[in-house]
Amino acid sequence: MVTEAAVWEALAEIPDPEIPVISLVDLGVVRDVAIDGERVRVEFTPTFLGCPALEVMRDAMAEKVRELGGDPDVRVISDDSWSSDKITPEGREKLR
């Protein structure tokens, strides 16, 4: 069975398509992970709504969930804008 911790760990391996030194998790775009049986819901907020890498990020997250044996449901959350405040301390170090 897929666990939330395993999903977060797998998502932390995905580099941001535009700034590959930092992962999507460290960038702060992944908002939530929830497990319901085989279904794995991942919610993320792109750095901006017109982000050209939106589909690339969604596909990469879905693929990681599939690799873990889950059924991905990756959702773009557009009612919460991303800001640099969401970058993790680890991510800030990588950007130096």
C-alpha positions as CSV (number, residue, x, y, z in Angstrom):
1,M,0.0,0.0,0.0
2,V,1.2,3.5,-0.9
3,T,1.9,5.8,2.1
4,E,1.8,9.6,2.2
5,A,5.4,9.6,3.3
6,A,6.5,7.5,0.3
7,V,4.6,9.9,-2.1
8,W,6.2,13.0,-0.5
9,E,9.6,11.3,-0.8
10,A,9.0,10.4,-4.5
11,L,7.7,13.9,-5.3
12,A,10.9,15.4,-3.7
13,E,12.9,13.7,-6.5
14,I,11.2,15.7,-9.2
15,P,13.2,18.7,-10.3
16,D,11.4,21.9,-11.2
17,P,11.5,22.0,-15.0
18,E,12.7,25.6,-15.0
19,I,15.0,25.6,-12.0
20,P,16.3,22.0,-11.9
21,V,18.5,22.5,-8.8
22,I,15.4,22.5,-6.7
23,S,12.6,19.9,-6.4
24,L,8.9,20.6,-6.7
25,V,8.5,19.9,-3.0
26,D,11.3,22.3,-2.0
27,L,9.9,24.9,-4.3
28,G,6.7,24.7,-2.3
29,V,4.3,24.0,-5.2
30,V,3.1,20.7,-3.8
31,R,0.3,21.5,-1.3
32,D,-1.2,18.3,-0.2
33,V,-1.0,14.5,-0.6
34,A,-4.0,12.3,0.4
35,I,-4.4,8.5,0.1
36,D,-7.7,6.8,-0.3
37,G,-7.1,3.1,-1.0
38,E,-5.2,2.9,-4.3
39,R,-6.2,6.5,-5.2
40,V,-3.5,9.1,-4.5
41,R,-4.5,12.7,-4.7
42,V,-1.8,15.3,-5.1
43,E,-2.7,19.0,-5.0
44,F,-0.3,21.6,-6.3
45,T,-0.2,25.3,-7.0
46,P,2.1,26.3,-9.9
47,T,4.4,29.3,-9.5
48,F,2.0,31.2,-11.8
49,L,-1.2,30.1,-13.6
50,G,0.2,30.6,-17.1
51,C,3.2,28.4,-16.2
52,P,4.3,26.7,-19.4
53,A,5.6,23.7,-17.5
54,L,2.2,23.0,-15.8
55,E,1.5,19.8,-17.8
56,V,5.2,18.6,-17.4
57,M,4.9,18.9,-13.6
58,R,1.5,17.2,-13.5
59,D,2.7,14.3,-15.7
60,A,5.9,13.9,-13.6
61,M,3.9,13.7,-10.4
62,A,1.4,11.3,-11.8
63,E,4.3,9.0,-13.1
64,K,5.9,9.0,-9.6
65,V,2.6,7.9,-8.0
66,R,2.2,5.2,-10.6
67,E,5.8,3.9,-9.9
68,L,4.7,3.5,-6.3
69,G,1.7,1.5,-7.4
70,G,-0.9,4.2,-6.8
71,D,-3.7,5.6,-9.0
72,P,-2.8,9.3,-9.4
73,D,-5.3,12.1,-9.2
74,V,-3.1,15.2,-9.6
75,R,-5.0,18.5,-9.2
76,V,-4.0,22.0,-10.0
77,I,-5.2,24.4,-7.2
78,S,-5.7,27.8,-8.7
79,D,-7.4,29.5,-5.7
80,D,-4.1,29.8,-3.8
81,S,-1.3,31.8,-5.3
82,W,2.3,30.6,-4.9
83,S,4.9,32.9,-3.4
84,S,8.6,32.5,-2.6
85,D,7.6,32.2,1.1
86,K,6.6,28.7,0.3
87,I,10.1,27.6,-0.6
88,T,11.5,25.2,2.0
89,P,14.7,26.1,3.9
90,E,16.4,23.2,2.0
91,G,15.2,24.8,-1.3
92,R,16.5,28.2,-0.3
93,E,20.0,26.6,0.3
94,K,19.9,25.0,-3.1
95,L,19.1,28.3,-4.7
96,R,22.2,30.1,-3.2
